[in-house]
Amino acid sequence: MLSRYAAGWTISALAFACAGWFNACLSAQAQEAAKDAAPPLKGRVRGAALLTKDGLIRIGTAATDVQKSCLLVIAEVTRKETLTVKPPNVLPNSVVIPALPDPSGTIRFGDLPARKQYLDQFMNETSYQVQLLQNSVDALIIPDDKSAAVGGPWGQIVATMADVQKHHAQLKALTEGPKYDNQQIAREALAIHDDMSTVKKLRNAVLKTIRGRG
């Protein structure tokens, strides 16, 4: 658990860097879905079966989208106060005096509270993407002649998704507010993020077998 939490702090910088870009186009898929009169599939409902290769490609894309939204949740709950110490300076003779204490010239200290508006937005996106991935997993059709060959990794994908749903339920409860346990929220979001890496790795193994390269 500690290692996961430590990793969360490492990736939080990446998540914060992409927050500005992702916020501009956040929920684009969700907004498109809202325009559709038909409600989204619920878990375990096979509203539209997916062809194997297309479905596996969609699973990989959906898993990446879940990771992106989880990074935004982590970034929001790991924000810190920043103080400019010494920015870089260029002297007339083009001699550069580096920034201190690091290339950014800033230090980070003190946790900032999570902002409800953004946390709700990022959680809505995460919930949407998790359900989209679950729907894709539930709707996938494995050919009978390949079921034995891919049974192992596919079974692990299903089991991993069960773990994702467990962490997602805990994450939703933690982000209801009004008070937030930032550390625990980061842990749960990171757990889902890591599960997505597992899903993508297993999905690649299944796709390789389906394509006849296994």
C-alpha positions in Angstrom: 0.0 0.0 0.0 2.8 2.4 0.8 4.5 1.7 -2.5 1.3 2.5 -4.3 0.9 5.7 -2.4 4.4 6.7 -3.1 3.9 6.0 -6.8 0.8 8.2 -6.6 2.9 11.2 -5.6 5.3 10.5 -8.5 2.6 10.5 -11.1 0.7 13.4 -9.6 3.0 15.8 -11.3 2.2 14.3 -14.7 -1.5 14.4 -13.8 -1.4 18.0 -12.9 0.5 18.9 -16.1 -2.2 17.3 -18.2 -5.1 18.8 -16.1 -5.3 22.0 -18.1 -5.6 20.2 -21.4 -8.0 17.5 -20.3 -10.2 20.0 -18.5 -10.9 21.8 -21.8 -12.2 18.7 -23.5 -13.3 16.9 -20.3 -16.4 14.7 -20.6 -16.6 15.1 -24.4 -17.6 11.5 -24.6 -20.0 11.8 -21.7 -21.7 14.8 -23.4 -22.1 12.9 -26.6 -23.6 10.0 -24.7 -26.0 12.4 -23.0 -27.3 13.6 -26.3 -28.3 10.0 -27.2 -31.8 9.1 -26.2 -30.8 5.5 -25.5 -29.4 5.0 -22.0 -25.9 3.5 -21.7 -25.4 -0.2 -21.1 -25.4 -1.3 -17.5 -22.9 -3.9 -16.2 -23.4 -7.4 -17.3 -26.0 -6.4 -20.0 -25.1 -7.5 -23.5 -26.9 -4.8 -25.4 -24.6 -5.0 -28.4 -22.1 -7.8 -28.7 -18.7 -6.8 -29.9 -16.6 -8.7 -32.5 -13.5 -10.0 -30.9 -10.7 -7.9 -32.4 -12.7 -4.7 -32.5 -13.8 -5.3 -28.9 -10.3 -5.9 -27.7 -9.1 -2.8 -29.4 -11.9 -0.9 -27.7 -11.0 -2.4 -24.3 -7.4 -1.1 -24.7 -8.6 2.4 -25.6 -11.1 2.5 -22.7 -8.5 1.3 -20.2 -6.3 4.2 -21.2 -9.2 6.7 -20.8 -9.8 5.3 -17.3 -6.1 5.9 -16.5 -6.3 9.5 -17.7 -9.3 10.3 -15.6 -7.7 8.7 -12.5 -4.6 10.8 -13.0 -6.8 13.9 -12.8 -8.4 12.7 -9.6 -5.0 12.1 -8.1 -3.7 15.5 -9.3 -6.7 17.2 -7.6 -6.1 15.6 -4.2 -2.3 16.0 -4.2 -2.1 19.7 -5.0 0.4 21.6 -2.9 1.2 25.2 -2.2 4.1 26.5 -4.4 6.6 29.2 -3.6 9.0 30.8 -6.1 12.4 30.8 -4.5 14.8 31.8 -7.3 13.8 31.7 -11.0 16.5 31.3 -13.6 18.3 34.5 -14.6 20.3 35.3 -17.8 23.2 37.8 -17.4 24.1 40.3 -20.2 27.0 38.0 -21.3 24.5 35.1 -21.8 25.7 33.4 -18.6 22.7 31.6 -17.2 22.3 31.4 -13.4 20.1 28.3 -12.8 17.0 28.3 -10.8 17.0 27.2 -7.2 16.3 24.8 -5.6 15.5 22.9 -8.8 14.9 23.8 -12.5 11.4 25.1 -11.7 12.7 27.6 -9.2 9.9 26.7 -6.8 9.3 24.6 -3.8 6.1 22.7 -3.0 4.8 22.6 0.6 1.5 22.2 2.4 -1.4 20.3 1.0 -4.2 22.2 -0.7 -7.8 21.1 -0.2 -9.5 19.3 -3.0 -11.9 21.5 -4.9 -15.4 20.0 -5.0 -16.2 21.4 -8.5 -13.2 19.8 -10.1 -13.2 16.6 -8.0 -16.9 16.0 -8.9 -16.1 16.6 -12.6 -13.1 14.2 -12.6 -15.1 11.6 -10.7 -18.0 11.8 -13.1 -15.6 11.2 -16.0 -13.9 8.3 -14.1 -17.2 6.7 -13.4 -18.3 7.0 -17.0 -15.1 5.6 -18.4 -15.1 2.7 -15.9 -18.6 1.8 -16.9 -17.7 2.1 -20.6 -14.8 -0.3 -20.1 -17.0 -2.7 -18.1 -19.6 -2.7 -20.9 -16.9 -3.5 -23.5 -15.6 -6.4 -21.4 -19.2 -7.8 -20.8 -20.1 -7.5 -24.5 -17.0 -9.2 -26.0 -17.5 -12.5 -27.8 -14.7 -15.0 -27.6 -14.7 -17.5 -30.6 -15.3 -21.0 -29.4 -12.1 -22.2 -31.1 -10.1 -19.6 -29.1 -11.8 -19.8 -25.8 -9.5 -22.5 -24.4 -6.4 -20.6 -25.5 -7.4 -17.3 -24.1 -9.3 -18.6 -21.1 -6.5 -17.8 -18.6 -5.7 -14.2 -19.4 -9.4 -13.4 -20.2 -10.4 -14.8 -16.8 -7.8 -12.5 -15.2 -9.3 -9.5 -17.0 -12.7 -10.3 -15.6 -11.2 -10.7 -12.1 -9.3 -7.5 -12.5 -12.5 -5.6 -13.5 -14.1 -7.0 -10.3 -11.3 -5.4 -8.4 -11.7 -2.1 -10.3 -15.4 -2.0 -9.4 -14.5 -2.5 -5.7 -12.0 0.3 -5.7 -14.4 2.5 -7.8 -17.2 2.0 -5.2 -14.8 3.0 -2.5 -13.6 6.0 -4.5 -17.2 7.2 -5.1 -17.9 7.0 -1.3 -14.7 8.9 -0.5 -15.5 11.7 -2.9 -19.1 12.3 -1.8 -17.8 15.0 0.6 -18.1 17.4 2.2 -14.8 16.4 3.8 -12.3 14.5 1.8 -9.6 12.1 2.8 -7.1 13.1 0.1 -4.6 10.3 0.9 -7.2 7.6 0.7 -8.7 9.0 -2.5 -5.3 9.0 -4.1 -4.7 5.4 -3.1 -8.0 4.2 -4.5 -7.6 6.2 -7.8 -4.0 4.8 -8.1 -5.3 1.2 -7.5 -7.7 1.6 -10.5 -4.9 3.2 -12.5 -2.7 0.2 -11.8 -5.5 -2.3 -12.6 -5.8 -0.6 -16.0 -2.1 -1.4 -16.7 -2.9 -5.1 -15.9 -6.0 -5.1 -18.1 -4.0 -3.7 -21.0 -1.2 -6.2 -20.6 -3.7 -9.1 -20.5 -5.7 -7.7 -23.3 -2.5 -7.6 -25.5 -1.9 -11.3 -24.7 -5.5 -12.2 -25.7 -5.3 -10.1 -28.9 -2.1 -11.8 -29.9 -3.7 -15.2 -29.5 -6.8 -14.2 -31.4 -4.7 -12.9 -34.3 -2.9 -16.2 -34.4 0.4 -15.0 -33.1 0.3 -16.7 -29.7 
